[in-house]
Amino acid sequence: MSEAMDSVVTSSDFKPETIVDAVRRAVGTPNGVLGLHEPVFAGKEIAYLEECIKSTFVSSVGPFVDRFERMLEQVTGAKRAVAVVNGTAALHACFRLAGVEPGDEVISPALTFIATTNAIAYCGATPHFVDSSLATLGMDPAALALRLEAIAERTARGTINRETGRRIAAISPMHTFGHPVALDEIAAIAHDWGIALVEDAAESLGSTYKGHAVGSRARLAALSFNGNKIVTTGGGGAILTNDEELGRRAKHLTTTAKLPHKWAFVHDEIGFNYRLPNLNAALGCAQLEQLDGFLASKRRLAAAYERVFADVPGVRFSCEPEDTTSNYWLNAVLLAEPYAERRDELGDTARAMAVSRLPVGSSASRILGSPASARAMATRCCWPPLSWLGRCPARACRPTRSSAPSARRLRSAALKPR
Ligand SMILES: Cc1ncc(COP(=O)(O)O)c(C=O)c1O
């Protein structure tokens, strides 16, 4: 947030109605309730679900699970995708696969969704928060480097936090609202300190960083297909990896660690029943076939928000960082500092005007005391409706060429907002 923006406005300039009007102009709906998100089922969802039901393969085994995994590999460019029940389970499994043990620490951005923190806690580890960057909304590489220089020490046990005596087992940047984080810088720092990198890409399917789909070059990354995501399976998630052995381990760990056998149930470690059911995968296949259209629609909406908010003083629409294309999963508007104290008034006005708008809740900040930039974002940010997918003509959400989107097509669909 530029200081110039803060200095030209005062709290008395603040008119919540102006912001809500701008939202309505962008979305093109002068009246009626505007939800935060409505999923679109304009493809083969019903046909695939019917196929599942007729085949009786509705549970954790079935052809759609394999098909969904292969489609995810094609779309992201990752060598292996393993479909699981939700993004939190994907993250939990990623941390386990990265070697996070009870008593370890995992570095997480201070501004994130609670699932990131929960998955760390499920491993018996402790989150260690570093500040977020106003440029990317994600983990700030400079803050990360400074923090590690201040507290970390390389030992035979791994990299240790001198202040707590705990091992720092992983660094987990998150692509906030779909905007790719400064991945190269963070990966270089993780590499220098010998710490595993786990990408929380839950919000960012379809986003690219320096021409590559996020998660595609990661040793481990997690996706979510919750109902509010760009592509939904109802509930679902996936682990992405470029390491064949980790891919095999990911499948094993998330399918109750059962050894392959024609009839015997032999399990060689404590595993998780995290398999994505065939029904959900069927929905996911139909949704992935429409990803190009969803991305284009999200980006049109983001471009419209950028245009209307350019004329509203004291408000900044959050655009994709340089060298990236964002899927604009969630559109974020940052209020100038003097407006922060009146943000809740904006919420009340939005509700009264039938526009959903939620403040960013930084659970991480609440737990550990918030680093400055993350706190600024958490208290000054609001979310206008994040899609008009629900209202777009069905044809705009359909794929334009073959039914399976490729990483190349996915990138070409990710047009700049203006
Ligand atoms: C950043 C982040 N991580 C993890 C998750 C967890 O995904 P799920 O809701 O599918 O468990 C979500 C989303 O919902 C998320 O936004």
The ligand as a Gaussian input file, in Angstrom:
#p B3LYP/6-31G(d) Opt

LIG

0 1
 C       -4.637000     -21.226000       1.990000
 C       -5.486000     -22.423000       2.211000
 N       -4.904000     -23.537000       2.666000
 C       -5.637000     -24.640000       2.868000
 C       -6.983000     -24.665000       2.630000
 C       -7.747000     -25.891000       2.974000
 O       -8.478000     -26.429000       1.957000
 P       -9.827000     -27.248000       2.293000
 O      -10.865000     -26.263000       2.661000
 O      -10.101000     -27.956000       1.015000
 O       -9.504000     -28.199000       3.405000
 C       -7.609000     -23.514000       2.145000
 C       -9.036000     -23.435000       1.832000
 O       -9.995000     -23.594000       1.957000
 C       -6.853000     -22.356000       1.932000
 O       -7.408000     -21.226000       1.496000

